[in-house]
């Protein structure tokens, strides 16, 4: 075989490979469009673009795309491609249609490139994405912000309150102490997605466990997870369940580090239990407690698995907390700019919280020293 | 057990109720996994199974890609842990043993990065992985997991390395060990328990992760457990008879390990991270 024919054959093979890959991608894209999954769609499109840009340097494809459909040369080429040895054989006419599509795509991609070049590609829009989030009256931003704050504050409050009570009890010596501690730690060890599934199972409508209990008690079944008003409290219950063990363990560690001498000294001075708690336990617990609360706030603010998986499939609930909202706006609406603006807002809230918090702690410490 | 004289008898009812609350959701799904499909999806189910069947377990292994997902999860989590630990250990060694300009800033940066919500990183990571052609690829997911677990690992390991007495390191350098030799001949063996604890937590992070896995993988054969099990839930129908044995298999090994090693894990967590 002459060198030129060999090169030609290689180009043919590449061209046909590209055609079959493009078909697969096209199928994926259509499937993704049907399922409203914009990420997959975007990925398929990007993959297609890459392929097209690589194939557009293929001389066969370039030649092919330039020929008008009724050109003799083109029909000759068609015949060459689909009867030649490089053909995938079976479905010649389908491949032909695809090849036509490909040529169309190539010319389109060239046009798009030109347009992008003249347009400047992804453009700098200043603060427009932020204005769209914050400024529009129908924007969900403020509602989501309020729900996020409510979610975080309630969760951390209950984590701390329940965790502290349990830690105070378990810090005393009595029989069964270790067993209780192990049992209470179980939610920490259960993966959060499994936790979401099992709670979802219990809250299942209409015949989950909790609705069964309600029915026995003479109430009507309630769709806890499908009702926008009940969804957030339900998720808070689940997240409190999941978050208490960590808080309890951390606080228990802090309590065990407080030296017994102080309590004895207080006892000699005639302090009662409440005074001991207020003047010894709480101040000594403060360093550990503040770190635990800071971590709790960050983790709760970012809690994704529980909210997303518990409410998954309930179309009624579009607006939940920041993290899931940003994710949904990215994933189902393909809104890169909006999601990025959300991301920056989330980050700045967390950073400002953390820095305010740490400076507060430092000031407290200085006050304590002087 | 109920020693009325101690004045603490009222602890027991509270703790019993709370322990039940803690354990119940898992017990419920454990019990569901042993009951027939018809029973689970009706309101006839009770916590103590009337008739035990292993059909759900057989189904989830033979009729669904669950075994594949399980292997995927193990592969991805292990790779993320090993790669992440290696990078984090070397970084933590540097931060712990050397004083250099930018050290404090670097440590604070790690702390800030740890606060980054996954949703913030999702978008840039997606773009980056798509540039490098790593979407729908385990390597891409492993890299993504390393970025989220790295800050935590660096801080934990730095805490452990700090507890190694300075004198040992100095002795090593007098004996003519290079920095890297000091690292893997002295520092690593001495802080092996700490590395194990850090590795366990980083493994759990990857094992539990859902958002990245759901975004960066497209192929249903490549899914990890969290994403795969989610496919048993849909708007119209939920396959609890498949979801419950799946959840139990995912949870049991971790739960047992947690309960057995809890003392060790907790002391590791507090001596490493919280002390600093």
Interface residues (C-beta under 8 A of the other chain):
Chain A: X28 X39 X40 X43 X46 X50 X162 X166 X169 X170 X172 X174 X175 X176 X179 X180 X182 X183 X184 X185 X186 X187 X188 X189 X190 X191 X192 X193 X194 X195 X197 X198 X199 X200 X201 X202 X204 X207 X208 X209 X211 X212 X215 X241 X244 X245 X249 X250 X253 X288 X291 X298 X301 X302 X304 X305 X308 X309 X312 X313 X314 X315 X322 X323 X324 X326 X327 X330 X331 X336 X339 X340 X342 X343 X344 X346 X347 X350 X351 X354
Chain B: X1 X3 X6 X8 X11 X12 X14 X15 X16 X18 X19 X21 X22 X23 X25 X26 X28 X29 X32 X41 X42 X43 X45 X112 X114 X115 X116 X117 X118 X119 X120 X122 X123 X126 X130 X133 X135 X136 X204 X207 X208 X210 X211 X215 X218 X225 X226 X229 X230 X233 X234 X235 X238 X240 X243 X244 X247 X250 X251 X254 X255 X258 X259 X262 X266 X270 X274
